[in-house]
Every structure is written in C-alpha cells, then in structure tokens.
Amino acid sequence: MSKRVYLVSCSGRPNYGDELITATWLSFLYKNYPQYEVWLDTPEPGNVQSLFMKYHPNFKAINTLWKICWRSVDILNDINNKTASLIKDYGSPDIDLNIDILRSADIVHILGGGYINANWKENYAILFACQALKQVSQAKTIATGISIYPHEEFLAAEIFNDAITSFDYFSVRDPATASRFAVENTQDDVFLGYDLDVVSKNNSPDLPDILCCIQNELSEDDIFQKLVSLVADYLQQQHQCGKKIGYIEAIPGADNTAFVELQKAIPDIQFYPFSHVWHGGIPVQADGEIISTRFHHHLVGACLGIKGTALNIDSEYYKNKHESLSLLGTGWNVQSADTLAGNLHSTINDDFHAQLSNIAAAKLNKALALYQE
C-alpha cells in the first residue's frame, strides 16, 4: 500500500549535520518503504536532488513550509494564528496549491535538528502548521530528534505546549528540550543512520592525523579568534612532530574563515571541502583525532571510534549540543575558549560503541513503528 509521506528538514544549504539527518530518513524510507511517495520540504529544493539522489532516487522537493517561515519574520506576535489561517483557509495565494500537497499527506514528519528555537523564531511556524493540519486532514504528524533550545516564550507558554501536544508523536535530542516540553529524549536522528551506511569514514591512504573545523557562524568574534589562536598553536606543535593536518568543511563558505587563518600557521594544511566529505566520508586516520566546534563532527567521530575535542563557541546553543553527547558518554574532551589553554587533548570512551548500538537499535525500532502500514 502506498502512502504520501511529507518530510520537513533544514537541508540543502548544505550543512553537514542537516544533510546527514535528511539522508538518514530518506535512506530508511527507501530501504523499508520504497512504495511510499516521499516529499521533502526544504529551504533549498534546487540543491537537494544532487545531495540525496543516492539515498532515495524518487523523492520530490518542495519548500512550502519554509516559505511560510520566511514570511513570518515580521508577525511573530501572531505567528500561530497567521500560520493556522494559511493551512486551514489558504489565501497565500502563491503557495495554495503546495499547501494542498501538505494537506493530502498521510504522514507529516518534522526531521531532527536545531533549527526551531529562539535563534530563528520564524521557524516555529512549522510546528503551528502541523497543529493546524490536524484540524483539516487525517495526517499522522510526527517529529523526531528536534532540539528547541534555546527556547523563548515570545508567545504564551500554553501556545507552544498545545502545538507540541497536537503531534501524534514528538521526540527530541537533548535533556533541556525534553524537560521544557515534557517529551521523550531519543537522541539525534543521525544515530538511526549508523546502521544505514549514512555515517562513514574515508579509508583512502595518506589521510591527516588531525582534522579540525572552527566555525565563525553563531560565534562572537573574540571567542572565535581565541579558539583559532589556541588551536593554531597546538597544530603547529603537532605539525613539527610530523603530524599531517587537515581541515574539514561542514558548511561551504561559512567554515572557510578559520581555514584561512590556520593556513598562515600551517601552510600545507589539507583542505577537505563539504563535497569531498559528503561523497567520501570523514577523512582522518583511524588512530587520529578531530578538533571541531561542529556538533555532528562530535557525533560522527565518536560513532566511528575517533577521539576528539569538541569546542563550544557559545554558552547556550552549541554548549547544549555538545553536552547532550557528553551525557551519552562519547568521552570526547569538551572545552570552551576560556578553558582550552593547556587542555587540548583529544579523548574518547572506548565503551561508547555498546551504547551506540543500543541507541541505533532503539531508533530503528521506533522508526519502523511510526511508519508501519
């Protein structure tokens, strides 16, 4: 029996983590329910075909809910009502036909990630759209691996609570969100991809011993500069000891600033663009190390058994992300700009693999239950 499945994710920019999450669910659906018609609501429908074709050759791209988000920036004080009106009564008028596709879905699934929170308040429209959808369709609405942190009550608390409880199933990936909304913490959606060959390591010869990434996105300039300086000092020391250094890009362009600075200290540092990583996997020696501010470098590195140091670029958004993985027992060394000096030594918990297997199995069982005929 065929069903229309409508996925929503923050994919296509591209951004390594968001792409992994989306690839995970597309791979799961194609492997287990190839007969289902799959739509993907994404900010960048023009980019996702090349990103995900190998995971699901038949999905269709659209950006209906993201257009609603972008148009909500100036109406945040009434975003719930305005969004509900569009879903229930139309009147956009340019996306009314697209809304018909959403309303005809059998399953609407908000994929995991950290894109609905106080940093991007307009994206709460996605939750309000699903709440309104329940009033005009029979669609099952689900959300998995979401992080709504930091959260700001810019509307009455019960408005957010009602939106969450309207879902048939809603799970998150961090304790802070689970506590605020009284929902289940099932961890990040990429753990589902561990057994789907979405998470991979590059096994080419002559890979770097140390792989790093320092983002300036969402970071204050003084914190960014301090992290770059401290990491540069460490990399220079290791390079003098014969270690090969690599730089890994998670978001094309956005992660280039640190590379330019580090290249001044290590002229032969090897740059690995997002496209290389996406097609070939994480490029580092099996006994090497990763130093990164990026959440999914921490997650994937730990899954692959690679030791690492996770760098917090702030005291809320990314700190919460890395702490959620530390609580699982990855064993990575987590530091901030204020604590990194003298503490840059990558570590891993050798027992994490057993925990990983349990998480992945639980994610798969839940996914199968949510999508069963």
GUMIBA-703638 format. One line per field, with one value per residue (C-alpha): residue number from 1; residue in three letters; chain; z, x, y. Coordinates in nm, 3 decimals, padded with zeros to 5 digits. Layout:
BEGIN
resi <- (NUM|...);
resn <- (ALA|...);
chain <- (A|...);
pz <- (Z|...);
px <- (X|...);
py <- (Y|...);
//
This chain:
BEGIN
resi <- (1|2|3|4|5|6|7|8|9|10|11|12|13|14|15|16|17|18|19|20|21|22|23|24|25|26|27|28|29|30|31|32|33|34|35|36|37|38|39|40|41|42|43|44|45|46|47|48|49|50|51|52|53|54|55|56|57|58|59|60|61|62|63|64|65|66|67|68|69|70|71|72|73|74|75|76|77|78|79|80|81|82|83|84|85|86|87|88|89|90|91|92|93|94|95|96|97|98|99|100|101|102|103|104|105|106|107|108|109|110|111|112|113|114|115|116|117|118|119|120|121|122|123|124|125|126|127|128|129|130|131|132|133|134|135|136|137|138|139|140|141|142|143|144|145|146|147|148|149|150|151|152|153|154|155|156|157|158|159|160|161|162|163|164|165|166|167|168|169|170|171|172|173|174|175|176|177|178|179|180|181|182|183|184|185|186|187|188|189|190|191|192|193|194|195|196|197|198|199|200|201|202|203|204|205|206|207|208|209|210|211|212|213|214|215|216|217|218|219|220|221|222|223|224|225|226|227|228|229|230|231|232|233|234|235|236|237|238|239|240|241|242|243|244|245|246|247|248|249|250|251|252|253|254|255|256|257|258|259|260|261|262|263|264|265|266|267|268|269|270|271|272|273|274|275|276|277|278|279|280|281|282|283|284|285|286|287|288|289|290|291|292|293|294|295|296|297|298|299|300|301|302|303|304|305|306|307|308|309|310|311|312|313|314|315|316|317|318|319|320|321|322|323|324|325|326|327|328|329|330|331|332|333|334|335|336|337|338|339|340|341|342|343|344|345|346|347|348|349|350|351|352|353|354|355|356|357|358|359|360|361|362|363|364|365|366|367|368|369|370|371|372|373);
resn <- (MET|SER|LYS|ARG|VAL|TYR|LEU|VAL|SER|CYS|SER|GLY|ARG|PRO|ASN|TYR|GLY|ASP|GLU|LEU|ILE|THR|ALA|THR|TRP|LEU|SER|PHE|LEU|TYR|LYS|ASN|TYR|PRO|GLN|TYR|GLU|VAL|TRP|LEU|ASP|THR|PRO|GLU|PRO|GLY|ASN|VAL|GLN|SER|LEU|PHE|MET|LYS|TYR|HIS|PRO|ASN|PHE|LYS|ALA|ILE|ASN|THR|LEU|TRP|LYS|ILE|CYS|TRP|ARG|SER|VAL|ASP|ILE|LEU|ASN|ASP|ILE|ASN|ASN|LYS|THR|ALA|SER|LEU|ILE|LYS|ASP|TYR|GLY|SER|PRO|ASP|ILE|ASP|LEU|ASN|ILE|ASP|ILE|LEU|ARG|SER|ALA|ASP|ILE|VAL|HIS|ILE|LEU|GLY|GLY|GLY|TYR|ILE|ASN|ALA|ASN|TRP|LYS|GLU|ASN|TYR|ALA|ILE|LEU|PHE|ALA|CYS|GLN|ALA|LEU|LYS|GLN|VAL|SER|GLN|ALA|LYS|THR|ILE|ALA|THR|GLY|ILE|SER|ILE|TYR|PRO|HIS|GLU|GLU|PHE|LEU|ALA|ALA|GLU|ILE|PHE|ASN|ASP|ALA|ILE|THR|SER|PHE|ASP|TYR|PHE|SER|VAL|ARG|ASP|PRO|ALA|THR|ALA|SER|ARG|PHE|ALA|VAL|GLU|ASN|THR|GLN|ASP|ASP|VAL|PHE|LEU|GLY|TYR|ASP|LEU|ASP|VAL|VAL|SER|LYS|ASN|ASN|SER|PRO|ASP|LEU|PRO|ASP|ILE|LEU|CYS|CYS|ILE|GLN|ASN|GLU|LEU|SER|GLU|ASP|ASP|ILE|PHE|GLN|LYS|LEU|VAL|SER|LEU|VAL|ALA|ASP|TYR|LEU|GLN|GLN|GLN|HIS|GLN|CYS|GLY|LYS|LYS|ILE|GLY|TYR|ILE|GLU|ALA|ILE|PRO|GLY|ALA|ASP|ASN|THR|ALA|PHE|VAL|GLU|LEU|GLN|LYS|ALA|ILE|PRO|ASP|ILE|GLN|PHE|TYR|PRO|PHE|SER|HIS|VAL|TRP|HIS|GLY|GLY|ILE|PRO|VAL|GLN|ALA|ASP|GLY|GLU|ILE|ILE|SER|THR|ARG|PHE|HIS|HIS|HIS|LEU|VAL|GLY|ALA|CYS|LEU|GLY|ILE|LYS|GLY|THR|ALA|LEU|ASN|ILE|ASP|SER|GLU|TYR|TYR|LYS|ASN|LYS|HIS|GLU|SER|LEU|SER|LEU|LEU|GLY|THR|GLY|TRP|ASN|VAL|GLN|SER|ALA|ASP|THR|LEU|ALA|GLY|ASN|LEU|HIS|SER|THR|ILE|ASN|ASP|ASP|PHE|HIS|ALA|GLN|LEU|SER|ASN|ILE|ALA|ALA|ALA|LYS|LEU|ASN|LYS|ALA|LEU|ALA|LEU|TYR|GLN|GLU);
chain <- (A|A|A|A|A|A|A|A|A|A|A|A|A|A|A|A|A|A|A|A|A|A|A|A|A|A|A|A|A|A|A|A|A|A|A|A|A|A|A|A|A|A|A|A|A|A|A|A|A|A|A|A|A|A|A|A|A|A|A|A|A|A|A|A|A|A|A|A|A|A|A|A|A|A|A|A|A|A|A|A|A|A|A|A|A|A|A|A|A|A|A|A|A|A|A|A|A|A|A|A|A|A|A|A|A|A|A|A|A|A|A|A|A|A|A|A|A|A|A|A|A|A|A|A|A|A|A|A|A|A|A|A|A|A|A|A|A|A|A|A|A|A|A|A|A|A|A|A|A|A|A|A|A|A|A|A|A|A|A|A|A|A|A|A|A|A|A|A|A|A|A|A|A|A|A|A|A|A|A|A|A|A|A|A|A|A|A|A|A|A|A|A|A|A|A|A|A|A|A|A|A|A|A|A|A|A|A|A|A|A|A|A|A|A|A|A|A|A|A|A|A|A|A|A|A|A|A|A|A|A|A|A|A|A|A|A|A|A|A|A|A|A|A|A|A|A|A|A|A|A|A|A|A|A|A|A|A|A|A|A|A|A|A|A|A|A|A|A|A|A|A|A|A|A|A|A|A|A|A|A|A|A|A|A|A|A|A|A|A|A|A|A|A|A|A|A|A|A|A|A|A|A|A|A|A|A|A|A|A|A|A|A|A|A|A|A|A|A|A|A|A|A|A|A|A|A|A|A|A|A|A|A|A|A|A|A|A|A|A|A|A|A|A|A|A|A|A|A|A|A|A|A|A|A|A|A|A|A|A|A|A|A|A|A|A|A|A|A|A|A|A|A|A);
pz <- (00.000|-00.095|00.133|00.079|00.322|00.373|00.534|00.662|00.722|00.718|00.440|00.116|00.225|00.252|00.618|00.708|01.006|00.847|00.534|00.739|00.920|00.594|00.422|00.718|00.686|00.305|00.323|00.587|00.381|00.055|00.223|00.419|00.228|-00.134|-00.243|-00.044|-00.227|-00.049|-00.049|00.116|00.230|00.235|00.222|-00.087|-00.316|-00.601|-00.416|-00.259|-00.569|-00.602|-00.227|-00.173|-00.504|-00.398|-00.078|-00.237|-00.616|-00.625|-00.367|-00.468|-00.334|-00.228|00.010|00.121|00.499|00.467|00.264|00.546|00.794|00.595|00.569|00.945|01.049|01.098|01.251|01.537|01.787|01.585|01.406|01.537|01.411|01.079|01.004|01.102|00.873|00.572|00.634|00.702|00.482|00.217|00.088|00.030|-00.275|-00.447|-00.235|-00.205|-00.446|-00.248|00.071|-00.096|-00.120|00.251|00.338|00.130|00.310|00.514|00.732|00.801|00.966|01.108|01.094|01.370|01.412|01.593|01.357|01.561|01.857|01.979|01.725|01.439|01.590|01.249|01.221|01.496|01.211|01.119|01.449|01.421|01.064|01.180|01.462|01.214|00.976|01.232|01.201|00.825|00.748|00.882|00.859|01.127|01.247|01.398|01.498|01.587|01.729|01.750|01.975|02.076|02.265|02.347|02.378|02.439|02.543|02.297|02.299|02.595|02.715|02.659|02.289|02.243|02.466|02.266|01.941|02.073|02.220|01.894|01.736|01.730|01.831|01.933|02.047|02.099|02.117|02.431|02.800|02.807|02.539|02.686|03.026|02.898|02.685|02.884|02.584|02.518|02.451|02.182|02.079|01.741|01.425|01.281|01.526|01.309|01.014|01.184|01.050|00.717|00.587|00.613|00.868|00.709|00.732|00.440|00.409|00.147|00.203|00.332|00.540|00.802|01.161|01.291|01.139|01.254|01.193|01.370|01.270|01.299|01.238|01.561|01.741|01.888|01.719|02.030|02.109|01.751|01.738|02.070|01.959|01.630|01.807|02.062|01.805|01.571|01.848|01.911|01.542|01.490|01.772|01.631|01.277|01.398|01.538|01.191|01.215|00.899|00.949|00.767|00.775|00.722|00.595|00.731|00.565|00.236|00.271|00.631|00.764|00.543|00.770|01.020|00.745|00.601|00.947|01.022|00.681|00.788|01.071|00.877|00.506|00.395|00.588|00.363|00.295|00.261|00.116|00.207|-00.128|-00.059|00.285|00.159|-00.108|00.070|00.445|00.733|00.614|00.912|01.023|01.236|01.523|01.451|01.618|01.538|01.683|01.593|01.701|01.494|01.676|01.408|01.381|01.750|01.698|01.384|01.513|01.830|01.628|01.419|01.726|01.661|01.959|01.964|02.125|02.094|02.114|02.245|02.061|02.294|02.634|02.510|02.165|02.098|02.464|02.495|02.181|02.289|02.645|02.513|02.356|02.660|02.871|02.639|02.719|02.394|02.603|02.386|02.557|02.560|02.609|02.559|02.465|02.834|02.929|02.619|02.703|02.828|02.787|02.420|02.440|02.242|02.412|02.353|02.562|02.431|02.573|02.375|02.093|02.312|02.398|02.030|01.927|02.180|02.067|01.699|01.761|01.961|01.688|01.421|01.620|01.679|01.313|01.198|01.443|01.328|00.960|00.983|00.745);
px <- (00.000|00.136|00.132|00.222|00.499|00.585|00.924|01.041|01.408|01.659|01.857|02.012|02.231|02.431|02.516|02.684|02.459|02.126|02.220|02.309|01.976|01.783|01.989|01.920|01.542|01.540|01.760|01.535|01.223|01.368|01.503|01.187|00.901|01.010|00.644|00.577|00.559|00.804|00.809|01.084|01.006|01.345|01.479|01.685|01.482|01.722|02.018|01.873|01.849|02.227|02.265|02.014|01.954|02.167|01.965|01.619|01.601|01.230|01.168|01.021|01.138|00.924|00.961|00.608|00.654|00.985|00.819|00.566|00.855|01.032|00.711|00.660|00.963|00.760|00.448|00.598|00.343|00.069|00.267|00.049|-00.277|-00.140|00.016|-00.300|-00.507|-00.287|-00.306|-00.679|-00.815|-00.546|-00.502|-00.125|-00.203|00.115|00.159|-00.206|-00.151|00.155|-00.048|-00.283|00.008|00.076|-00.291|-00.311|-00.019|-00.071|00.233|00.398|00.737|00.946|01.301|01.551|01.791|01.833|01.650|01.337|01.435|01.487|01.764|01.517|01.175|01.005|01.069|00.815|00.568|00.649|00.505|00.198|00.139|00.133|-00.104|-00.344|-00.308|-00.466|-00.787|-00.823|-00.671|-00.622|-00.244|-00.029|00.212|00.544|00.867|01.193|01.524|01.427|01.609|01.407|01.687|01.736|01.361|01.199|00.837|00.766|00.408|00.215|00.369|00.050|00.052|00.382|00.268|-00.052|00.144|00.372|00.092|-00.103|00.155|00.086|00.448|00.713|01.068|01.377|01.753|01.855|01.757|01.684|01.412|01.278|01.240|01.075|00.814|00.780|00.861|01.086|01.458|01.552|01.880|01.983|01.835|02.180|02.208|01.942|02.179|02.459|02.332|02.217|02.568|02.498|02.777|03.111|03.485|03.717|03.967|04.193|04.569|04.767|04.485|04.558|04.639|04.447|04.129|03.981|03.696|03.629|03.315|03.261|02.888|02.693|03.020|03.124|03.438|03.658|03.565|03.629|03.969|04.075|03.978|04.164|04.476|04.484|04.415|04.679|04.940|04.852|04.851|05.191|05.336|05.189|05.297|05.654|05.630|05.545|05.166|04.968|04.694|04.359|04.070|03.713|03.432|03.078|02.910|03.065|03.200|03.093|03.377|03.645|03.746|03.927|04.098|04.248|04.383|04.518|04.685|04.907|05.039|05.044|05.088|05.048|04.725|04.498|04.151|03.859|03.550|03.199|03.158|03.463|03.334|02.980|03.092|03.390|03.329|03.529|03.894|04.115|04.341|04.171|04.404|04.386|04.186|03.920|03.906|03.579|03.309|03.053|02.803|02.783|03.161|03.149|02.864|03.003|03.359|03.250|03.040|03.348|03.564|03.779|03.898|03.826|03.795|03.465|03.487|03.195|03.152|02.881|02.722|02.380|02.313|02.632|02.713|02.378|02.450|02.790|02.671|02.391|02.655|02.880|02.591|02.567|02.928|03.115|03.420|03.523|03.705|03.467|03.621|03.541|03.759|03.812|03.918|04.102|04.450|04.652|04.354|04.362|04.399|04.156|03.988|03.719|03.527|03.617|03.290|03.072|03.022|02.797|02.585|02.578|02.441|02.159|02.066|02.071|01.856|01.602|01.587|01.526|01.251|01.075|01.107|00.955|00.669|00.596|00.586|00.422|00.133);
py <- (00.000|00.340|00.642|01.006|01.100|01.466|01.528|01.866|01.939|02.223|02.060|02.179|02.470|02.238|02.182|01.852|01.775|01.866|01.673|01.364|01.375|01.405|01.136|00.909|00.931|00.913|00.604|00.448|00.510|00.381|00.069|-00.017|00.151|00.204|00.216|00.534|00.868|01.096|01.477|01.681|02.036|02.208|02.566|02.475|02.246|02.315|02.162|01.851|01.633|01.605|01.562|01.282|01.107|00.810|00.769|00.791|00.827|00.907|01.181|01.517|01.855|02.148|02.446|02.533|02.544|02.724|02.999|03.034|03.062|03.332|03.533|03.512|03.717|04.035|03.875|03.677|03.807|03.636|03.364|03.082|03.231|03.354|03.015|02.829|03.051|02.970|02.596|02.586|02.866|02.924|03.279|03.288|03.293|03.165|02.850|02.742|02.453|02.350|02.355|02.109|01.865|01.905|01.860|01.541|01.372|01.057|01.124|01.458|01.418|01.703|01.573|01.637|01.923|02.252|02.486|02.565|02.781|03.137|03.196|03.158|03.228|03.233|02.858|02.787|02.827|02.467|02.346|02.567|02.448|02.086|02.176|02.340|02.048|01.817|02.019|01.977|01.637|01.285|01.306|01.149|01.419|01.319|01.489|01.316|01.433|01.802|02.048|02.353|02.522|02.796|02.849|03.186|03.231|03.512|03.383|03.244|02.918|02.723|02.817|02.633|02.348|02.299|02.288|02.016|01.804|01.819|01.582|01.212|01.158|01.410|01.331|01.544|01.501|01.691|01.693|02.068|02.043|01.719|01.885|02.205|02.027|01.702|01.483|01.184|01.228|00.972|01.141|01.279|01.126|01.053|00.763|00.595|00.633|00.442|00.108|00.255|00.335|00.707|00.756|00.667|00.715|00.779|00.495|00.649|00.636|00.933|01.084|01.352|01.263|01.564|01.701|02.031|02.274|02.604|02.787|03.160|03.122|03.198|03.277|03.610|03.741|03.739|03.378|03.272|03.444|03.294|02.942|02.981|03.109|02.827|02.557|02.706|02.681|02.316|02.226|02.390|02.181|01.862|01.951|01.995|01.641|01.512|01.504|01.572|01.833|01.856|02.099|01.976|02.197|02.146|02.447|02.562|02.912|02.960|02.746|02.897|03.187|02.968|02.771|03.091|03.182|02.834|02.816|03.104|02.887|02.557|02.637|02.274|02.211|01.999|02.141|01.894|02.067|01.958|01.780|01.562|01.466|01.407|01.163|01.007|01.016|01.162|01.193|01.111|00.828|00.563|00.649|01.021|01.296|01.553|01.904|02.075|02.314|02.123|01.900|01.634|01.608|01.518|01.269|01.103|01.099|00.921|00.676|00.592|00.546|00.852|01.052|01.422|01.762|01.947|02.326|02.532|02.860|02.989|02.930|02.814|02.671|02.476|02.414|02.236|02.033|01.903|01.840|01.619|01.394|01.404|01.281|00.980|00.900|00.975|01.053|01.346|01.631|01.930|02.275|02.643|02.938|03.012|02.657|02.534|02.663|02.367|02.134|02.045|01.668|01.458|01.162|00.901|00.650|00.305|00.169|00.411|00.162|-00.056|00.248|00.345|00.006|00.035|00.385|00.289|-00.019|00.183|00.448|00.183|00.011|00.342|00.444|00.116|00.156|00.511|00.415|00.074|00.001);
//
